[in-house]
Amino acid sequence: MKKALLVTLLIAGSPPALASGPPLTPPWPLDPYGGTNVERAAFHDGRVAVLLARSPWSQLFEAWRLLQHLPVGAVAGAALDEPCCDGSGDTALETAQKAWSDARRLVPGAPRLEWFSLDTERDIGNFLRVPNCFADAFTTAAQTLHDRITDHGADDAGVKA
């Protein structure tokens, strides 16, 4: 009976076994999504503050651009503020991919390209992929193609290229 009580006390009093993982951390006080609208506007203007590894990919992409001294600005920053990579932004990406695919169909002789076959992620090794092409790229491409068709006609060599 004493042995059972001793074993129970040893088990109950032992810290959790963490194997090779990181230790438990208390809640982090910073907002991983970039803070308030004022703080996000400052971020878009190039004032990079604290970056968290668990921040959304779109925010990390924007931070990388800023740290490389590439401008982002308010318009592109607002587009990058939209969630893209947590599953909630998939509908916007699919809609934009469909718009691009539909715009290509307006050009006679253009190879057929289905929206669902467009690869929007880049392989970074170790079976990991990261977003590489956001919805705004497809929306802009579709609008540009529509504008060129309007200006030059769908049979124009430049439009077909």
C-alpha positions in Angstrom: 0.0 0.0 0.0 2.9 2.4 0.8 4.5 1.6 -2.5 1.4 2.3 -4.4 1.0 5.7 -2.6 4.6 6.5 -3.2 4.3 5.7 -7.0 1.1 7.8 -7.2 2.8 10.8 -5.5 5.8 10.5 -7.8 3.6 10.4 -10.9 1.3 13.2 -9.7 4.2 15.4 -8.7 6.3 15.0 -11.9 6.3 17.7 -14.6 4.8 16.6 -17.9 7.2 14.8 -20.3 7.8 17.0 -23.3 10.0 14.6 -25.3 11.9 16.7 -27.8 9.3 19.4 -28.2 9.5 22.9 -26.9 8.5 23.8 -23.4 5.0 25.0 -22.7 4.6 28.7 -23.1 2.2 31.2 -21.5 -0.2 33.1 -23.7 1.6 35.6 -26.0 0.3 39.1 -25.5 0.9 40.3 -29.1 -1.7 40.1 -31.8 -0.4 37.7 -34.5 -2.6 39.4 -37.1 -0.9 42.8 -37.0 -2.9 44.8 -34.5 -5.3 47.7 -35.1 -6.0 49.5 -38.4 -3.6 52.3 -37.4 -0.8 49.8 -36.6 -1.5 47.9 -40.0 -1.3 51.3 -41.9 2.0 52.0 -40.3 3.2 48.5 -41.3 2.1 49.1 -44.9 4.1 52.4 -44.9 7.2 50.5 -44.0 7.4 50.6 -40.2 7.9 46.9 -39.4 7.5 46.2 -35.7 7.4 42.7 -34.2 7.1 39.7 -36.5 5.8 36.4 -35.2 6.5 33.1 -36.9 2.9 32.2 -36.5 1.7 35.3 -38.3 -0.4 34.8 -41.5 1.7 34.0 -44.6 0.4 37.2 -46.3 1.7 39.3 -43.5 5.1 37.5 -43.5 5.2 38.0 -47.3 4.5 41.8 -46.9 7.2 42.0 -44.1 9.7 40.3 -46.4 9.0 42.8 -49.1 9.4 45.7 -46.6 12.7 44.3 -45.2 14.0 44.0 -48.8 13.2 47.7 -49.2 10.4 47.0 -51.7 7.3 49.2 -51.4 4.0 47.8 -50.4 1.6 50.7 -49.9 -1.9 51.0 -48.6 -3.7 49.3 -51.5 -1.5 46.2 -51.8 -1.2 46.1 -48.0 -5.0 46.0 -47.6 -5.2 43.1 -50.1 -2.5 41.3 -48.2 -4.4 41.9 -44.9 -7.1 39.5 -46.1 -6.6 36.0 -44.8 -5.2 33.8 -47.5 -3.6 30.8 -46.1 -5.7 29.5 -43.2 -8.5 28.1 -45.4 -10.8 31.1 -45.0 -9.4 32.8 -48.1 -9.7 29.9 -50.5 -13.0 31.1 -51.9 -11.5 34.4 -53.0 -8.6 32.6 -54.7 -10.9 30.2 -56.5 -13.1 33.0 -57.7 -10.1 34.9 -59.0 -8.7 31.7 -60.7 -12.0 31.1 -62.4 -12.1 34.8 -63.7 -8.6 34.3 -65.2 -9.5 31.0 -66.7 -12.7 32.5 -68.2 -10.8 35.5 -69.6 -8.4 33.2 -71.4 -11.3 31.5 -73.1 -12.1 34.8 -74.9 -8.9 34.6 -76.8 -9.2 32.4 -79.9 -6.6 29.6 -80.0 -5.4 30.1 -76.4 -4.6 26.8 -74.8 -7.4 25.7 -72.4 -6.4 26.2 -68.8 -8.8 25.1 -66.1 -8.8 27.2 -62.9 -8.4 24.2 -60.6 -5.2 23.2 -62.4 -3.4 26.4 -61.5 -0.6 25.8 -59.0 -0.5 28.7 -56.5 2.0 27.3 -54.0 5.7 26.9 -54.0 7.6 23.8 -52.7 10.1 24.8 -50.0 11.3 21.3 -49.2 10.5 18.8 -46.5 7.1 18.2 -48.1 6.1 21.8 -47.3 4.5 24.3 -49.6 3.8 28.0 -49.2 1.4 30.3 -51.0 3.2 32.0 -53.9 0.3 33.6 -55.9 -2.5 35.3 -54.2 -6.1 36.0 -55.5 -5.2 39.6 -56.4 -2.7 38.4 -59.0 -5.4 36.5 -60.9 -7.9 39.3 -60.6 -5.4 41.8 -62.0 -4.4 39.4 -64.8 -8.0 38.8 -65.8 -8.8 42.6 -65.8 -5.6 43.3 -67.8 -6.6 40.7 -70.4 -10.1 42.1 -70.7 -8.7 45.6 -71.1 -6.3 44.4 -73.9 -9.1 42.6 -75.7 -11.2 45.7 -75.5 -8.3 47.9 -76.8 -6.8 45.6 -79.5 -9.3 42.8 -80.1 -9.1 39.1 -79.2 -7.3 38.2 -82.4 -4.4 40.6 -81.9 -1.0 38.9 -81.7 0.0 40.8 -78.6 -3.2 39.7 -76.8 -2.7 36.1 -77.8 0.9 36.2 -76.5 
